[in-house]
């Protein structure tokens, strides 16, 4: 998604993470069993998470990237907040 919107990153974007078969059964807890990653050899990674509730998916993804050999992993969370009161009269 980001590569398509931000031209500067388009040539550096790589889809590195794959959910494991049992990922959905893990609920919202952080787990080293949630994702696997393509091999990385000391590469620094900017992880972009499209939502933020507990942060556990970002933690699980960061762990998978580090296990795969990432140097540094930075996380940027993109999300929106709904103002429920804005629609009331």
PyMOL Python script that loads the backbone (N, CA, C, O; Angstrom):
from pymol import cmd

cmd.read_pdbstr("""\
ATOM      1  N   UNK A   1       0.827  -1.181   0.000  1.00  0.00           N
ATOM      2  CA  UNK A   1       0.000   0.000   0.000  1.00  0.00           C
ATOM      3  C   UNK A   1       0.878   1.254   0.000  1.00  0.00           C
ATOM      4  O   UNK A   1       0.653   2.175  -0.785  1.00  0.00           O
ATOM      5  N   UNK A   2       1.871   1.283   0.879  1.00  0.00           N
ATOM      6  CA  UNK A   2       2.722   2.463   0.981  1.00  0.00           C
ATOM      7  C   UNK A   2       3.535   2.654  -0.293  1.00  0.00           C
ATOM      8  O   UNK A   2       3.685   3.779  -0.771  1.00  0.00           O
ATOM      9  N   UNK A   3       4.055   1.573  -0.839  1.00  0.00           N
ATOM     10  CA  UNK A   3       4.860   1.678  -2.058  1.00  0.00           C
ATOM     11  C   UNK A   3       4.059   2.279  -3.202  1.00  0.00           C
ATOM     12  O   UNK A   3       4.611   2.999  -4.034  1.00  0.00           O
ATOM     13  N   UNK A   4       2.765   1.992  -3.250  1.00  0.00           N
ATOM     14  CA  UNK A   4       1.923   2.534  -4.303  1.00  0.00           C
ATOM     15  C   UNK A   4       1.598   4.004  -4.124  1.00  0.00           C
ATOM     16  O   UNK A   4       1.309   4.702  -5.095  1.00  0.00           O
ATOM     17  N   UNK A   5       1.642   4.473  -2.898  1.00  0.00           N
ATOM     18  CA  UNK A   5       1.265   5.855  -2.610  1.00  0.00           C
ATOM     19  C   UNK A   5       2.478   6.784  -2.574  1.00  0.00           C
ATOM     20  O   UNK A   5       2.406   7.921  -3.039  1.00  0.00           O
ATOM     21  N   UNK A   6       3.572   6.305  -2.031  1.00  0.00           N
ATOM     22  CA  UNK A   6       4.749   7.150  -1.859  1.00  0.00           C
ATOM     23  C   UNK A   6       5.827   6.708  -2.839  1.00  0.00           C
ATOM     24  O   UNK A   6       6.502   5.702  -2.617  1.00  0.00           O
ATOM     25  N   UNK A   7       5.985   7.447  -3.905  1.00  0.00           N
ATOM     26  CA  UNK A   7       6.900   7.087  -4.971  1.00  0.00           C
ATOM     27  C   UNK A   7       8.334   6.875  -4.533  1.00  0.00           C
ATOM     28  O   UNK A   7       9.027   6.023  -5.089  1.00  0.00           O
ATOM     29  N   UNK A   8       8.798   7.634  -3.542  1.00  0.00           N
ATOM     30  CA  UNK A   8      10.185   7.533  -3.096  1.00  0.00           C
ATOM     31  C   UNK A   8      10.501   6.144  -2.553  1.00  0.00           C
ATOM     32  O   UNK A   8      11.626   5.667  -2.708  1.00  0.00           O
ATOM     33  N   UNK A   9       9.538   5.493  -1.925  1.00  0.00           N
ATOM     34  CA  UNK A   9       9.795   4.177  -1.329  1.00  0.00           C
ATOM     35  C   UNK A   9       9.452   3.027  -2.262  1.00  0.00           C
ATOM     36  O   UNK A   9       9.725   1.871  -1.936  1.00  0.00           O
ATOM     37  N   UNK A  10       8.874   3.309  -3.384  1.00  0.00           N
ATOM     38  CA  UNK A  10       8.372   2.259  -4.275  1.00  0.00           C
ATOM     39  C   UNK A  10       9.434   1.220  -4.617  1.00  0.00           C
ATOM     40  O   UNK A  10       9.139   0.025  -4.618  1.00  0.00           O
ATOM     41  N   UNK A  11      10.655   1.643  -4.904  1.00  0.00           N
ATOM     42  CA  UNK A  11      11.693   0.698  -5.304  1.00  0.00           C
ATOM     43  C   UNK A  11      12.332  -0.029  -4.119  1.00  0.00           C
ATOM     44  O   UNK A  11      13.086  -0.981  -4.320  1.00  0.00           O
ATOM     45  N   UNK A  12      12.046   0.401  -2.901  1.00  0.00           N
ATOM     46  CA  UNK A  12      12.619  -0.249  -1.714  1.00  0.00           C
ATOM     47  C   UNK A  12      11.615  -1.120  -0.974  1.00  0.00           C
ATOM     48  O   UNK A  12      11.996  -1.835  -0.048  1.00  0.00           O
ATOM     49  N   UNK A  13      10.363  -1.080  -1.351  1.00  0.00           N
ATOM     50  CA  UNK A  13       9.327  -1.854  -0.666  1.00  0.00           C
ATOM     51  C   UNK A  13       9.498  -3.343  -0.942  1.00  0.00           C
ATOM     52  O   UNK A  13       9.709  -3.757  -2.082  1.00  0.00           O
ATOM     53  N   UNK A  14       9.404  -4.138   0.118  1.00  0.00           N
ATOM     54  CA  UNK A  14       9.402  -5.593  -0.017  1.00  0.00           C
ATOM     55  C   UNK A  14       8.404  -6.164   0.984  1.00  0.00           C
ATOM     56  O   UNK A  14       8.358  -5.739   2.138  1.00  0.00           O
ATOM     57  N   UNK A  15       7.625  -7.106   0.544  1.00  0.00           N
ATOM     58  CA  UNK A  15       6.680  -7.787   1.425  1.00  0.00           C
ATOM     59  C   UNK A  15       7.444  -8.928   2.086  1.00  0.00           C
ATOM     60  O   UNK A  15       7.686  -9.954   1.451  1.00  0.00           O
ATOM     61  N   UNK A  16       7.826  -8.765   3.346  1.00  0.00           N
ATOM     62  CA  UNK A  16       8.712  -9.711   4.022  1.00  0.00           C
ATOM     63  C   UNK A  16       7.998 -10.719   4.907  1.00  0.00           C
ATOM     64  O   UNK A  16       8.506 -11.821   5.114  1.00  0.00           O
ATOM     65  N   UNK A  17       6.841 -10.370   5.430  1.00  0.00           N
ATOM     66  CA  UNK A  17       6.181 -11.201   6.438  1.00  0.00           C
ATOM     67  C   UNK A  17       5.090 -12.075   5.851  1.00  0.00           C
ATOM     68  O   UNK A  17       4.358 -11.668   4.948  1.00  0.00           O
ATOM     69  N   UNK A  18       4.997 -13.285   6.384  1.00  0.00           N
ATOM     70  CA  UNK A  18       3.939 -14.215   6.018  1.00  0.00           C
ATOM     71  C   UNK A  18       3.299 -14.724   7.299  1.00  0.00           C
ATOM     72  O   UNK A  18       4.006 -15.234   8.169  1.00  0.00           O
ATOM     73  N   UNK A  19       1.970 -14.602   7.446  1.00  0.00           N
ATOM     74  CA  UNK A  19       1.318 -15.162   8.632  1.00  0.00           C
ATOM     75  C   UNK A  19       1.466 -16.682   8.639  1.00  0.00           C
ATOM     76  O   UNK A  19       1.393 -17.325   7.592  1.00  0.00           O
ATOM     77  N   UNK A  20       1.671 -17.242   9.804  1.00  0.00           N
ATOM     78  CA  UNK A  20       1.750 -18.694   9.934  1.00  0.00           C
ATOM     79  C   UNK A  20       0.340 -19.278   9.875  1.00  0.00           C
ATOM     80  O   UNK A  20      -0.632 -18.553  10.089  1.00  0.00           O
ATOM     81  N   UNK A  21       0.211 -20.577   9.589  1.00  0.00           N
ATOM     82  CA  UNK A  21      -1.127 -21.180   9.520  1.00  0.00           C
ATOM     83  C   UNK A  21      -1.952 -21.009  10.800  1.00  0.00           C
ATOM     84  O   UNK A  21      -3.178 -20.915  10.728  1.00  0.00           O
ATOM     85  N   UNK A  22      -1.311 -20.968  11.956  1.00  0.00           N
ATOM     86  CA  UNK A  22      -2.048 -20.840  13.209  1.00  0.00           C
ATOM     87  C   UNK A  22      -2.159 -19.422  13.725  1.00  0.00           C
ATOM     88  O   UNK A  22      -2.553 -19.222  14.874  1.00  0.00           O
ATOM     89  N   UNK A  23      -1.823 -18.428  12.913  1.00  0.00           N
ATOM     90  CA  UNK A  23      -1.798 -17.032  13.363  1.00  0.00           C
ATOM     91  C   UNK A  23      -3.147 -16.549  13.881  1.00  0.00           C
ATOM     92  O   UNK A  23      -3.201 -15.849  14.893  1.00  0.00           O
ATOM     93  N   UNK A  24      -4.227 -16.905  13.212  1.00  0.00           N
ATOM     94  CA  UNK A  24      -5.546 -16.397  13.627  1.00  0.00           C
ATOM     95  C   UNK A  24      -5.967 -16.940  14.983  1.00  0.00           C
ATOM     96  O   UNK A  24      -6.745 -16.296  15.686  1.00  0.00           O
ATOM     97  N   UNK A  25      -5.473 -18.105  15.363  1.00  0.00           N
ATOM     98  CA  UNK A  25      -5.835 -18.692  16.656  1.00  0.00           C
ATOM     99  C   UNK A  25      -5.114 -18.011  17.818  1.00  0.00           C
ATOM    100  O   UNK A  25      -5.449 -18.255  18.978  1.00  0.00           O
ATOM    101  N   UNK A  26      -4.133 -17.165  17.524  1.00  0.00           N
ATOM    102  CA  UNK A  26      -3.364 -16.512  18.577  1.00  0.00           C
ATOM    103  C   UNK A  26      -4.077 -15.316  19.185  1.00  0.00           C
ATOM    104  O   UNK A  26      -3.627 -14.776  20.195  1.00  0.00           O
ATOM    105  N   UNK A  27      -5.174 -14.899  18.588  1.00  0.00           N
ATOM    106  CA  UNK A  27      -5.906 -13.745  19.106  1.00  0.00           C
ATOM    107  C   UNK A  27      -5.067 -12.491  19.003  1.00  0.00           C
ATOM    108  O   UNK A  27      -4.383 -12.276  18.003  1.00  0.00           O
ATOM    109  N   UNK A  28      -5.115 -11.661  20.034  1.00  0.00           N
ATOM    110  CA  UNK A  28      -4.389 -10.389  20.011  1.00  0.00           C
ATOM    111  C   UNK A  28      -3.069 -10.434  20.759  1.00  0.00           C
ATOM    112  O   UNK A  28      -2.393  -9.409  20.854  1.00  0.00           O
ATOM    113  N   UNK A  29      -2.682 -11.573  21.287  1.00  0.00           N
ATOM    114  CA  UNK A  29      -1.454 -11.640  22.063  1.00  0.00           C
ATOM    115  C   UNK A  29      -0.222 -11.612  21.165  1.00  0.00           C
ATOM    116  O   UNK A  29      -0.255 -12.097  20.034  1.00  0.00           O
ATOM    117  N   UNK A  30       0.866 -11.039  21.680  1.00  0.00           N
ATOM    118  CA  UNK A  30       2.141 -11.044  20.950  1.00  0.00           C
ATOM    119  C   UNK A  30       2.661 -12.474  20.947  1.00  0.00           C
ATOM    120  O   UNK A  30       2.576 -13.175  21.955  1.00  0.00           O
ATOM    121  N   UNK A  31       3.195 -12.900  19.819  1.00  0.00           N
ATOM    122  CA  UNK A  31       3.690 -14.271  19.718  1.00  0.00           C
ATOM    123  C   UNK A  31       4.769 -14.376  18.651  1.00  0.00           C
ATOM    124  O   UNK A  31       4.655 -13.783  17.578  1.00  0.00           O
ATOM    125  N   UNK A  32       5.803 -15.127  18.950  1.00  0.00           N
ATOM    126  CA  UNK A  32       6.840 -15.404  17.966  1.00  0.00           C
ATOM    127  C   UNK A  32       6.347 -16.385  16.918  1.00  0.00           C
ATOM    128  O   UNK A  32       7.028 -16.619  15.919  1.00  0.00           O
ATOM    129  N   UNK A  33       5.172 -16.960  17.132  1.00  0.00           N
ATOM    130  CA  UNK A  33       4.594 -17.934  16.208  1.00  0.00           C
ATOM    131  C   UNK A  33       3.624 -17.312  15.202  1.00  0.00           C
ATOM    132  O   UNK A  33       3.023 -18.039  14.412  1.00  0.00           O
ATOM    133  N   UNK A  34       3.458 -15.997  15.210  1.00  0.00           N
ATOM    134  CA  UNK A  34       2.459 -15.340  14.355  1.00  0.00           C
ATOM    135  C   UNK A  34       2.936 -15.182  12.906  1.00  0.00           C
ATOM    136  O   UNK A  34       2.147 -15.367  11.979  1.00  0.00           O
ATOM    137  N   UNK A  35       4.205 -14.844  12.700  1.00  0.00           N
ATOM    138  CA  UNK A  35       4.729 -14.559  11.356  1.00  0.00           C
ATOM    139  C   UNK A  35       6.048 -15.281  11.104  1.00  0.00           C
ATOM    140  O   UNK A  35       6.768 -15.638  12.037  1.00  0.00           O
ATOM    141  N   UNK A  36       6.346 -15.487   9.832  1.00  0.00           N
ATOM    142  CA  UNK A  36       7.681 -15.851   9.389  1.00  0.00           C
ATOM    143  C   UNK A  36       8.133 -14.742   8.442  1.00  0.00           C
ATOM    144  O   UNK A  36       7.313 -13.995   7.907  1.00  0.00           O
ATOM    145  N   UNK A  37       9.437 -14.644   8.244  1.00  0.00           N
ATOM    146  CA  UNK A  37       9.968 -13.579   7.403  1.00  0.00           C
ATOM    147  C   UNK A  37      10.982 -14.116   6.414  1.00  0.00           C
ATOM    148  O   UNK A  37      11.653 -15.116   6.668  1.00  0.00           O
ATOM    149  N   UNK A  38      11.085 -13.435   5.279  1.00  0.00           N
ATOM    150  CA  UNK A  38      12.154 -13.709   4.335  1.00  0.00           C
ATOM    151  C   UNK A  38      13.477 -13.429   5.040  1.00  0.00           C
ATOM    152  O   UNK A  38      13.524 -12.638   5.982  1.00  0.00           O
ATOM    153  N   UNK A  39      14.536 -14.065   4.593  1.00  0.00           N
ATOM    154  CA  UNK A  39      15.853 -13.876   5.200  1.00  0.00           C
ATOM    155  C   UNK A  39      16.353 -12.448   4.999  1.00  0.00           C
ATOM    156  O   UNK A  39      16.212 -11.867   3.923  1.00  0.00           O
ATOM    157  N   UNK A  40      16.931 -11.910   6.044  1.00  0.00           N
ATOM    158  CA  UNK A  40      17.524 -10.568   6.014  1.00  0.00           C
ATOM    159  C   UNK A  40      18.945 -10.687   6.557  1.00  0.00           C
ATOM    160  O   UNK A  40      19.186 -11.441   7.500  1.00  0.00           O
ATOM    161  N   UNK A  41      19.854  -9.974   5.991  1.00  0.00           N
ATOM    162  CA  UNK A  41      21.242 -10.053   6.425  1.00  0.00           C
ATOM    163  C   UNK A  41      21.699  -8.707   6.953  1.00  0.00           C
ATOM    164  O   UNK A  41      22.446  -7.986   6.292  1.00  0.00           O
ATOM    165  N   UNK A  42      21.242  -8.375   8.151  1.00  0.00           N
ATOM    166  CA  UNK A  42      21.631  -7.119   8.770  1.00  0.00           C
ATOM    167  C   UNK A  42      20.940  -5.899   8.200  1.00  0.00           C
ATOM    168  O   UNK A  42      21.290  -4.771   8.549  1.00  0.00           O
ATOM    169  N   UNK A  43      19.969  -6.101   7.336  1.00  0.00           N
ATOM    170  CA  UNK A  43      19.266  -4.968   6.734  1.00  0.00           C
ATOM    171  C   UNK A  43      18.380  -4.276   7.769  1.00  0.00           C
ATOM    172  O   UNK A  43      17.774  -4.936   8.614  1.00  0.00           O
ATOM    173  N   UNK A  44      18.308  -2.966   7.703  1.00  0.00           N
ATOM    174  CA  UNK A  44      17.399  -2.207   8.556  1.00  0.00           C
ATOM    175  C   UNK A  44      16.028  -2.191   7.910  1.00  0.00           C
ATOM    176  O   UNK A  44      15.911  -2.085   6.689  1.00  0.00           O
ATOM    177  N   UNK A  45      14.987  -2.297   8.732  1.00  0.00           N
ATOM    178  CA  UNK A  45      13.624  -2.426   8.220  1.00  0.00           C
ATOM    179  C   UNK A  45      12.722  -1.363   8.840  1.00  0.00           C
ATOM    180  O   UNK A  45      12.752  -1.129  10.048  1.00  0.00           O
ATOM    181  N   UNK A  46      11.924  -0.731   7.996  1.00  0.00           N
ATOM    182  CA  UNK A  46      10.853   0.146   8.452  1.00  0.00           C
ATOM    183  C   UNK A  46       9.566  -0.641   8.289  1.00  0.00           C
ATOM    184  O   UNK A  46       9.128  -0.902   7.168  1.00  0.00           O
ATOM    185  N   UNK A  47       8.964  -1.017   9.399  1.00  0.00           N
ATOM    186  CA  UNK A  47       7.734  -1.795   9.411  1.00  0.00           C
ATOM    187  C   UNK A  47       6.564  -0.833   9.506  1.00  0.00           C
ATOM    188  O   UNK A  47       6.508  -0.009  10.419  1.00  0.00           O
ATOM    189  N   UNK A  48       5.634  -0.930   8.575  1.00  0.00           N
ATOM    190  CA  UNK A  48       4.471  -0.044   8.575  1.00  0.00           C
ATOM    191  C   UNK A  48       3.254  -0.886   8.910  1.00  0.00           C
ATOM    192  O   UNK A  48       2.903  -1.812   8.180  1.00  0.00           O
ATOM    193  N   UNK A  49       2.612  -0.552  10.027  1.00  0.00           N
ATOM    194  CA  UNK A  49       1.433  -1.269  10.504  1.00  0.00           C
ATOM    195  C   UNK A  49       0.213  -0.400  10.214  1.00  0.00           C
ATOM    196  O   UNK A  49       0.188   0.782  10.557  1.00  0.00           O
ATOM    197  N   UNK A  50      -0.791  -0.988   9.586  1.00  0.00           N
ATOM    198  CA  UNK A  50      -1.963  -0.218   9.162  1.00  0.00           C
ATOM    199  C   UNK A  50      -2.984  -0.006  10.269  1.00  0.00           C
ATOM    200  O   UNK A  50      -3.983   0.677  10.043  1.00  0.00           O
ATOM    201  N   UNK A  51      -2.779  -0.545  11.416  1.00  0.00           N
ATOM    202  CA  UNK A  51      -3.704  -0.338  12.520  1.00  0.00           C
ATOM    203  C   UNK A  51      -2.967  -0.508  13.841  1.00  0.00           C
ATOM    204  O   UNK A  51      -1.886  -1.096  13.878  1.00  0.00           O
ATOM    205  N   UNK A  52      -3.536  -0.005  14.908  1.00  0.00           N
ATOM    206  CA  UNK A  52      -2.900  -0.134  16.218  1.00  0.00           C
ATOM    207  C   UNK A  52      -4.001  -0.325  17.251  1.00  0.00           C
ATOM    208  O   UNK A  52      -4.841   0.553  17.446  1.00  0.00           O
ATOM    209  N   UNK A  53      -3.991  -1.449  17.895  1.00  0.00           N
ATOM    210  CA  UNK A  53      -4.913  -1.658  19.005  1.00  0.00           C
ATOM    211  C   UNK A  53      -4.104  -1.977  20.249  1.00  0.00           C
ATOM    212  O   UNK A  53      -4.107  -1.199  21.203  1.00  0.00           O
ATOM    213  N   UNK A  54      -3.418  -3.098  20.252  1.00  0.00           N
ATOM    214  CA  UNK A  54      -2.602  -3.468  21.401  1.00  0.00           C
ATOM    215  C   UNK A  54      -1.116  -3.349  21.114  1.00  0.00           C
ATOM    216  O   UNK A  54      -0.314  -3.284  22.046  1.00  0.00           O
ATOM    217  N   UNK A  55      -0.733  -3.319  19.847  1.00  0.00           N
ATOM    218  CA  UNK A  55       0.676  -3.303  19.485  1.00  0.00           C
ATOM    219  C   UNK A  55       1.280  -4.683  19.376  1.00  0.00           C
ATOM    220  O   UNK A  55       2.455  -4.824  19.037  1.00  0.00           O
ATOM    221  N   UNK A  56       0.491  -5.703  19.659  1.00  0.00           N
ATOM    222  CA  UNK A  56       1.025  -7.059  19.669  1.00  0.00           C
ATOM    223  C   UNK A  56       1.380  -7.584  18.283  1.00  0.00           C
ATOM    224  O   UNK A  56       2.330  -8.354  18.143  1.00  0.00           O
ATOM    225  N   UNK A  57       0.638  -7.185  17.264  1.00  0.00           N
ATOM    226  CA  UNK A  57       0.998  -7.630  15.905  1.00  0.00           C
ATOM    227  C   UNK A  57       2.319  -6.988  15.487  1.00  0.00           C
ATOM    228  O   UNK A  57       3.153  -7.648  14.868  1.00  0.00           O
ATOM    229  N   UNK A  58       2.519  -5.721  15.812  1.00  0.00           N
ATOM    230  CA  UNK A  58       3.776  -5.049  15.488  1.00  0.00           C
ATOM    231  C   UNK A  58       4.933  -5.692  16.243  1.00  0.00           C
ATOM    232  O   UNK A  58       6.019  -5.855  15.688  1.00  0.00           O
ATOM    233  N   UNK A  59       4.710  -6.057  17.506  1.00  0.00           N
ATOM    234  CA  UNK A  59       5.752  -6.742  18.281  1.00  0.00           C
ATOM    235  C   UNK A  59       6.066  -8.102  17.673  1.00  0.00           C
ATOM    236  O   UNK A  59       7.235  -8.465  17.543  1.00  0.00           O
ATOM    237  N   UNK A  60       5.052  -8.849  17.305  1.00  0.00           N
ATOM    238  CA  UNK A  60       5.255 -10.169  16.702  1.00  0.00           C
ATOM    239  C   UNK A  60       5.992 -10.040  15.374  1.00  0.00           C
ATOM    240  O   UNK A  60       6.895 -10.827  15.090  1.00  0.00           O
ATOM    241  N   UNK A  61       5.617  -9.057  14.557  1.00  0.00           N
ATOM    242  CA  UNK A  61       6.260  -8.846  13.267  1.00  0.00           C
ATOM    243  C   UNK A  61       7.715  -8.425  13.454  1.00  0.00           C
ATOM    244  O   UNK A  61       8.598  -8.911  12.746  1.00  0.00           O
ATOM    245  N   UNK A  62       7.966  -7.533  14.395  1.00  0.00           N
ATOM    246  CA  UNK A  62       9.335  -7.096  14.666  1.00  0.00           C
ATOM    247  C   UNK A  62      10.209  -8.259  15.099  1.00  0.00           C
ATOM    248  O   UNK A  62      11.358  -8.375  14.672  1.00  0.00           O
ATOM    249  N   UNK A  63       9.665  -9.117  15.944  1.00  0.00           N
ATOM    250  CA  UNK A  63      10.407 -10.289  16.396  1.00  0.00           C
ATOM    251  C   UNK A  63      10.745 -11.203  15.232  1.00  0.00           C
ATOM    252  O   UNK A  63      11.872 -11.689  15.135  1.00  0.00           O
ATOM    253  N   UNK A  64       9.783 -11.446  14.346  1.00  0.00           N
ATOM    254  CA  UNK A  64      10.029 -12.310  13.181  1.00  0.00           C
ATOM    255  C   UNK A  64      11.118 -11.713  12.293  1.00  0.00           C
ATOM    256  O   UNK A  64      11.957 -12.445  11.768  1.00  0.00           O
ATOM    257  N   UNK A  65      11.113 -10.395  12.122  1.00  0.00           N
ATOM    258  CA  UNK A  65      12.125  -9.736  11.300  1.00  0.00           C
ATOM    259  C   UNK A  65      13.504  -9.839  11.936  1.00  0.00           C
ATOM    260  O   UNK A  65      14.495 -10.058  11.238  1.00  0.00           O
ATOM    261  N   UNK A  66      13.575  -9.684  13.250  1.00  0.00           N
ATOM    262  CA  UNK A  66      14.855  -9.806  13.955  1.00  0.00           C
ATOM    263  C   UNK A  66      15.377 -11.248  13.881  1.00  0.00           C
ATOM    264  O   UNK A  66      16.570 -11.466  13.670  1.00  0.00           O
ATOM    265  N   UNK A  67      14.489 -12.224  14.054  1.00  0.00           N
ATOM    266  CA  UNK A  67      14.889 -13.626  13.943  1.00  0.00           C
ATOM    267  C   UNK A  67      15.414 -13.930  12.545  1.00  0.00           C
ATOM    268  O   UNK A  67      16.314 -14.753  12.383  1.00  0.00           O
ATOM    269  N   UNK A  68      14.855 -13.269  11.534  1.00  0.00           N
ATOM    270  CA  UNK A  68      15.278 -13.475  10.145  1.00  0.00           C
ATOM    271  C   UNK A  68      16.584 -12.747   9.821  1.00  0.00           C
ATOM    272  O   UNK A  68      17.105 -12.870   8.712  1.00  0.00           O
ATOM    273  N   UNK A  69      17.116 -11.987  10.790  1.00  0.00           N
ATOM    274  CA  UNK A  69      18.408 -11.355  10.596  1.00  0.00           C
ATOM    275  C   UNK A  69      18.400  -9.862  10.395  1.00  0.00           C
ATOM    276  O   UNK A  69      19.434  -9.294  10.044  1.00  0.00           O
ATOM    277  N   UNK A  70      17.271  -9.196  10.603  1.00  0.00           N
ATOM    278  CA  UNK A  70      17.207  -7.742  10.430  1.00  0.00           C
ATOM    279  C   UNK A  70      18.162  -7.052  11.396  1.00  0.00           C
ATOM    280  O   UNK A  70      18.375  -7.517  12.516  1.00  0.00           O
ATOM    281  N   UNK A  71      18.732  -5.937  10.949  1.00  0.00           N
ATOM    282  CA  UNK A  71      19.565  -5.127  11.827  1.00  0.00           C
ATOM    283  C   UNK A  71      18.666  -4.395  12.814  1.00  0.00           C
ATOM    284  O   UNK A  71      18.431  -4.884  13.920  1.00  0.00           O
ATOM    285  N   UNK A  72      18.165  -3.235  12.427  1.00  0.00           N
ATOM    286  CA  UNK A  72      17.219  -2.473  13.244  1.00  0.00           C
ATOM    287  C   UNK A  72      15.834  -2.581  12.626  1.00  0.00           C
ATOM    288  O   UNK A  72      15.683  -2.675  11.408  1.00  0.00           O
ATOM    289  N   UNK A  73      14.824  -2.566  13.493  1.00  0.00           N
ATOM    290  CA  UNK A  73      13.436  -2.557  13.029  1.00  0.00           C
ATOM    291  C   UNK A  73      12.751  -1.356  13.672  1.00  0.00           C
ATOM    292  O   UNK A  73      12.680  -1.259  14.897  1.00  0.00           O
ATOM    293  N   UNK A  74      12.252  -0.450  12.849  1.00  0.00           N
ATOM    294  CA  UNK A  74      11.480   0.699  13.322  1.00  0.00           C
ATOM    295  C   UNK A  74      10.038   0.491  12.880  1.00  0.00           C
ATOM    296  O   UNK A  74       9.786  -0.034  11.795  1.00  0.00           O
ATOM    297  N   UNK A  75       9.097   0.901  13.714  1.00  0.00           N
ATOM    298  CA  UNK A  75       7.680   0.702  13.416  1.00  0.00           C
ATOM    299  C   UNK A  75       6.982   2.052  13.307  1.00  0.00           C
ATOM    300  O   UNK A  75       7.130   2.918  14.169  1.00  0.00           O
ATOM    301  N   UNK A  76       6.219   2.211  12.229  1.00  0.00           N
ATOM    302  CA  UNK A  76       5.350   3.376  12.050  1.00  0.00           C
ATOM    303  C   UNK A  76       3.936   2.827  11.944  1.00  0.00           C
ATOM    304  O   UNK A  76       3.671   1.911  11.165  1.00  0.00           O
ATOM    305  N   UNK A  77       3.034   3.391  12.729  1.00  0.00           N
ATOM    306  CA  UNK A  77       1.651   2.924  12.739  1.00  0.00           C
ATOM    307  C   UNK A  77       0.773   3.958  12.053  1.00  0.00           C
ATOM    308  O   UNK A  77       0.782   5.136  12.410  1.00  0.00           O
ATOM    309  N   UNK A  78       0.014   3.499  11.061  1.00  0.00           N
ATOM    310  CA  UNK A  78      -0.944   4.352  10.368  1.00  0.00           C
ATOM    311  C   UNK A  78      -2.335   3.937  10.813  1.00  0.00           C
ATOM    312  O   UNK A  78      -2.675   2.755  10.772  1.00  0.00           O
ATOM    313  N   UNK A  79      -3.117   4.874  11.225  1.00  0.00           N
ATOM    314  CA  UNK A  79      -4.464   4.541  11.664  1.00  0.00           C
ATOM    315  C   UNK A  79      -5.319   5.787  11.708  1.00  0.00           C
ATOM    316  O   UNK A  79      -4.875   6.885  11.374  1.00  0.00           O
ATOM    317  N   UNK A  80      -6.520   5.597  12.114  1.00  0.00           N
ATOM    318  CA  UNK A  80      -7.412   6.733  12.248  1.00  0.00           C
ATOM    319  C   UNK A  80      -8.201   6.563  13.530  1.00  0.00           C
ATOM    320  O   UNK A  80      -8.404   5.451  14.017  1.00  0.00           O
ATOM    321  N   UNK A  81      -8.628   7.659  14.049  1.00  0.00           N
ATOM    322  CA  UNK A  81      -9.447   7.664  15.261  1.00  0.00           C
ATOM    323  C   UNK A  81     -10.825   8.189  14.879  1.00  0.00           C
ATOM    324  O   UNK A  81     -10.945   9.200  14.186  1.00  0.00           O
ATOM    325  N   UNK A  82     -11.835   7.512  15.324  1.00  0.00           N
ATOM    326  CA  UNK A  82     -13.198   7.945  15.059  1.00  0.00           C
ATOM    327  C   UNK A  82     -13.709   8.772  16.226  1.00  0.00           C
ATOM    328  O   UNK A  82     -13.569   8.385  17.386  1.00  0.00           O
ATOM    329  N   UNK A  83     -14.300   9.909  15.908  1.00  0.00           N
ATOM    330  CA  UNK A  83     -14.918  10.748  16.912  1.00  0.00           C
ATOM    331  C   UNK A  83     -16.401  10.403  16.915  1.00  0.00           C
ATOM    332  O   UNK A  83     -17.168  10.928  16.108  1.00  0.00           O
ATOM    333  N   UNK A  84     -16.796   9.531  17.813  1.00  0.00           N
ATOM    334  CA  UNK A  84     -18.180   9.057  17.870  1.00  0.00           C
ATOM    335  C   UNK A  84     -19.152  10.210  18.125  1.00  0.00           C
ATOM    336  O   UNK A  84     -20.279  10.195  17.629  1.00  0.00           O
ATOM    337  N   UNK A  85     -18.726  11.186  18.880  1.00  0.00           N
ATOM    338  CA  UNK A  85     -19.594  12.317  19.221  1.00  0.00           C
ATOM    339  C   UNK A  85     -19.853  13.222  18.003  1.00  0.00           C
ATOM    340  O   UNK A  85     -20.828  13.974  18.001  1.00  0.00           O
ATOM    341  N   UNK A  86     -19.017  13.163  16.994  1.00  0.00           N
ATOM    342  CA  UNK A  86     -19.162  14.063  15.852  1.00  0.00           C
ATOM    343  C   UNK A  86     -20.456  13.829  15.071  1.00  0.00           C
ATOM    344  O   UNK A  86     -20.964  14.751  14.434  1.00  0.00           O
ATOM    345  N   UNK A  87     -20.988  12.622  15.111  1.00  0.00           N
ATOM    346  CA  UNK A  87     -22.202  12.316  14.357  1.00  0.00           C
ATOM    347  C   UNK A  87     -23.483  12.548  15.125  1.00  0.00           C
ATOM    348  O   UNK A  87     -24.570  12.446  14.556  1.00  0.00           O
ATOM    349  N   UNK A  88     -23.379  12.862  16.421  1.00  0.00           N
ATOM    350  CA  UNK A  88     -24.610  13.037  17.206  1.00  0.00           C
ATOM    351  C   UNK A  88     -25.116  14.474  17.145  1.00  0.00           C
ATOM    352  O   UNK A  88     -24.344  15.408  16.927  1.00  0.00           O
ATOM    353  N   UNK A  89     -26.408  14.634  17.338  1.00  0.00           N
ATOM    354  CA  UNK A  89     -27.006  15.987  17.271  1.00  0.00           C
ATOM    355  C   UNK A  89     -27.094  16.598  18.626  1.00  0.00           C
ATOM    356  O   UNK A  89     -27.567  17.726  18.766  1.00  0.00           O
TER     357      UNK A  89
END
""", "prot")
cmd.dss("prot")
cmd.show_as("cartoon", "prot")
cmd.util.cbc("prot")
cmd.orient("prot")
